């Protein structure tokens, strides 16, 4: 059976990417990252999602000592923007973790080479998103070119971002069709007992369900 590496954060998008890969006939191995984020709830939820999907998983732990993001720096407050401002402010929000996807994809490529996987799936989206530069089509095209330039086994590995051009509601609709356990997913940046409803990630998630006139099962 063909294999795929899934970058699984525990959020709505990455869980949908996981189930999309499984529907495509891939045997999935999830990479879950503990990179010093303020809360660990997303990690625990990612483990649950990986298990219930029947996927193998590994938790990769590392620290970025220079911080640089409100997701990793306890002295920085998580911002809250109006929905129509998210991703359209002209500046990077403080929740951007410098080069995070580059680091994640590097781990993913290393594992993919090792287990002879054909693809690395990431739940990146460039429509209803926070404007992160490493979630754009040009970024993933550059990665594909890099992999091809390496030759040998790497050249056959593709970067799959199946949600890149979908709105949040389209992602939810797809995920429901794929039977993604959205009740287990965690998108909130705050990491409390319940989603805060105020951070950008919570607002984008709520947009997806509300446009379909559905209740979010994680609430």
C-alpha positions as CSV (number, residue, x, y, z in Angstrom):
1,X,0.0,0.0,0.0
2,X,1.2,3.5,-0.8
3,X,2.3,5.5,2.2
4,X,1.9,9.2,3.2
5,X,3.2,11.4,6.0
6,X,0.6,13.7,7.5
7,X,1.5,16.9,9.4
8,X,-1.2,16.7,12.1
9,X,-1.7,19.6,14.4
10,X,-5.0,18.4,15.9
11,X,-7.0,21.2,14.2
12,X,-9.8,21.1,11.7
13,X,-7.7,21.5,8.6
14,X,-5.0,19.0,9.3
15,X,-7.6,16.4,10.4
16,X,-9.4,16.9,7.2
17,X,-6.1,16.5,5.2
18,X,-5.5,13.2,7.1
19,X,-8.9,11.8,6.2
20,X,-8.5,13.0,2.6
21,X,-5.3,11.1,2.4
22,X,-6.9,8.0,3.8
23,X,-9.7,8.2,1.3
24,X,-7.1,8.4,-1.4
25,X,-5.9,4.9,-0.3
26,X,-2.8,6.0,1.6
27,X,-1.4,4.2,4.7
28,X,-0.9,7.2,7.0
29,X,1.8,8.1,9.5
30,X,1.1,11.3,11.4
31,X,3.7,13.7,12.7
32,X,2.6,15.7,15.7
33,X,4.8,18.6,16.8
34,X,5.5,19.8,20.3
35,X,7.5,23.0,19.5
36,X,7.0,25.0,22.7
37,X,3.5,26.2,22.0
38,X,1.8,27.7,25.1
39,X,-0.7,24.9,25.5
40,X,-0.6,21.2,24.8
41,X,-4.2,20.5,24.2
42,X,-3.8,20.4,20.5
43,X,-1.2,17.7,20.9
44,X,-3.4,15.5,22.9
45,X,-6.3,15.9,20.5
46,X,-4.0,15.1,17.5
47,X,-3.0,11.9,19.2
48,X,-6.6,10.9,19.6
49,X,-7.4,11.7,16.0
50,X,-4.4,9.7,14.8
51,X,-5.5,6.7,16.9
52,X,-9.1,6.8,15.9
53,X,-8.1,7.1,12.2
54,X,-6.0,4.0,12.5
55,X,-2.8,5.9,11.7
56,X,0.7,5.5,13.1
57,X,2.0,8.6,14.7
58,X,5.1,10.2,16.2
59,X,5.4,13.2,18.5
60,X,8.4,15.4,17.6
61,X,9.5,17.7,20.4
62,X,11.8,20.6,19.9
63,X,12.2,24.2,21.2
64,X,12.6,27.5,19.5
65,X,14.6,29.4,22.1
66,X,14.2,32.8,20.3
67,X,10.4,32.7,20.5
68,X,9.1,35.3,18.0
69,X,5.4,34.4,18.2
70,X,2.5,34.9,20.6
71,X,1.9,31.2,20.3
72,X,5.3,30.4,21.9
73,X,6.1,33.5,24.0
74,X,4.1,33.7,27.3
75,X,4.8,37.5,27.5
76,X,2.8,38.1,24.3
77,X,-0.9,38.2,24.1
78,X,-2.9,36.3,21.5
79,X,-4.5,38.9,19.3
80,X,-8.1,39.1,18.3
81,X,-9.2,40.7,15.0
82,X,-12.5,41.3,13.3
83,X,-13.4,38.4,10.9
84,X,-13.2,40.6,7.8
85,X,-9.7,41.8,8.9
86,X,-8.2,38.3,9.3
87,X,-5.6,37.6,6.7
88,X,-6.1,41.1,5.1
89,X,-4.3,43.4,7.5
90,X,-1.2,43.8,5.4
91,X,1.0,42.7,8.2
92,X,1.8,39.4,9.8
93,X,-0.2,38.6,12.9
94,X,1.8,37.9,16.0
95,X,0.6,34.3,15.9
96,X,2.9,33.6,13.0
97,X,5.7,31.3,14.0
98,X,8.7,32.1,11.8
99,X,9.5,29.3,9.4
100,X,7.3,26.8,11.2
101,X,6.0,25.0,8.1
102,X,9.5,24.9,6.7
103,X,10.7,23.1,9.9
104,X,7.6,20.8,9.9
105,X,8.0,19.9,6.2
106,X,11.7,19.2,6.7
107,X,10.8,16.6,9.4
108,X,8.1,15.3,7.1
109,X,10.5,14.9,4.2
110,X,13.0,13.0,6.4
111,X,10.4,10.6,7.5
112,X,8.9,10.2,4.0
113,X,12.4,9.2,2.6
114,X,12.9,6.8,5.5
115,X,9.6,4.9,5.2
116,X,9.4,5.4,1.4
117,X,6.3,7.4,1.5
118,X,4.9,8.9,-1.7
119,X,3.5,12.1,-0.3
120,X,3.5,14.6,2.6
121,X,0.0,16.0,3.4
122,X,-0.4,19.4,5.0
123,X,-3.8,21.1,5.8
124,X,-2.7,24.5,4.7
125,X,-5.3,26.9,3.3
126,X,-4.8,30.2,1.5
127,X,-8.4,31.6,1.5
128,X,-9.8,31.7,5.0
129,X,-6.5,32.0,6.8
130,X,-4.4,34.4,8.8
131,X,-2.1,35.5,6.0
132,X,0.9,33.4,6.9
133,X,3.4,33.4,4.0
134,X,4.1,29.6,4.5
135,X,0.5,28.7,3.7
136,X,0.5,30.1,0.1
137,X,0.6,28.1,-3.2
138,X,3.9,29.7,-4.2
139,X,5.5,28.4,-1.0
140,X,4.5,24.8,-1.7
141,X,5.5,25.1,-5.4
142,X,9.0,26.1,-4.1
143,X,9.0,23.1,-1.9
144,X,8.1,20.8,-4.7
145,X,10.9,22.2,-6.8
146,X,13.3,21.7,-3.9
147,X,12.4,18.1,-3.5
148,X,12.8,17.4,-7.3
149,X,16.3,19.0,-7.1
150,X,17.4,16.5,-4.4
151,X,17.0,13.6,-6.8
152,X,17.1,10.0,-5.6
153,X,14.2,8.9,-3.5
154,X,13.1,12.4,-2.6
155,X,12.2,13.3,-6.2
156,X,9.2,10.9,-6.1
157,X,7.7,12.5,-3.0
158,X,5.0,15.1,-3.6
159,X,3.8,17.9,-1.3
160,X,0.0,17.6,-1.1
161,X,-2.0,20.6,0.1
162,X,-5.5,19.5,-0.9
163,X,-7.3,22.3,1.0
164,X,-5.1,25.2,-0.3
165,X,-7.9,26.8,-2.4
166,X,-10.9,25.9,-0.3
167,X,-12.9,28.2,2.0
168,X,-13.4,27.1,5.5
169,X,-17.0,26.1,4.8
170,X,-15.8,24.0,1.9
171,X,-13.3,22.3,4.1
172,X,-16.0,21.5,6.7
173,X,-18.3,20.2,4.0
174,X,-15.5,17.9,2.7
175,X,-14.6,16.7,6.1
176,X,-18.2,15.8,7.0
177,X,-18.3,13.7,3.8
178,X,-15.1,12.0,4.8
179,X,-16.4,11.5,8.4
180,X,-13.7,13.5,10.1
181,X,-14.3,13.4,13.9
182,X,-14.5,17.2,14.3
183,X,-15.6,16.8,17.9
184,X,-12.1,15.8,18.7
185,X,-10.4,18.6,16.8
186,X,-8.9,21.7,18.5
187,X,-8.3,25.0,16.7
188,X,-8.2,27.5,19.5
189,X,-4.9,29.3,20.1
190,X,-5.8,29.9,23.8
191,X,-5.9,26.2,24.9
192,X,-8.5,26.5,27.7
193,X,-11.1,23.9,28.6
194,X,-13.3,25.2,25.8
195,X,-12.5,27.2,22.7
196,X,-12.1,30.9,23.5
197,X,-14.2,32.1,20.5
198,X,-12.1,35.3,20.3
199,X,-8.8,34.3,18.6
200,X,-8.5,34.4,14.8
201,X,-8.5,30.6,14.5
202,X,-11.7,30.3,16.5
203,X,-13.4,32.9,14.3
204,X,-12.4,31.3,11.1
205,X,-13.5,27.9,12.3
206,X,-16.9,29.3,13.4
207,X,-17.3,30.9,10.0
208,X,-16.9,27.5,8.3
209,X,-19.7,25.9,10.4
210,X,-22.0,28.9,10.4
211,X,-21.9,29.3,6.6
212,X,-23.2,25.7,6.4
213,X,-25.8,26.5,9.2
214,X,-24.2,23.8,11.4
215,X,-23.2,23.7,15.0
216,X,-19.5,23.1,15.8
217,X,-19.4,19.6,17.5
218,X,-16.3,20.7,19.5
219,X,-18.3,23.3,21.5
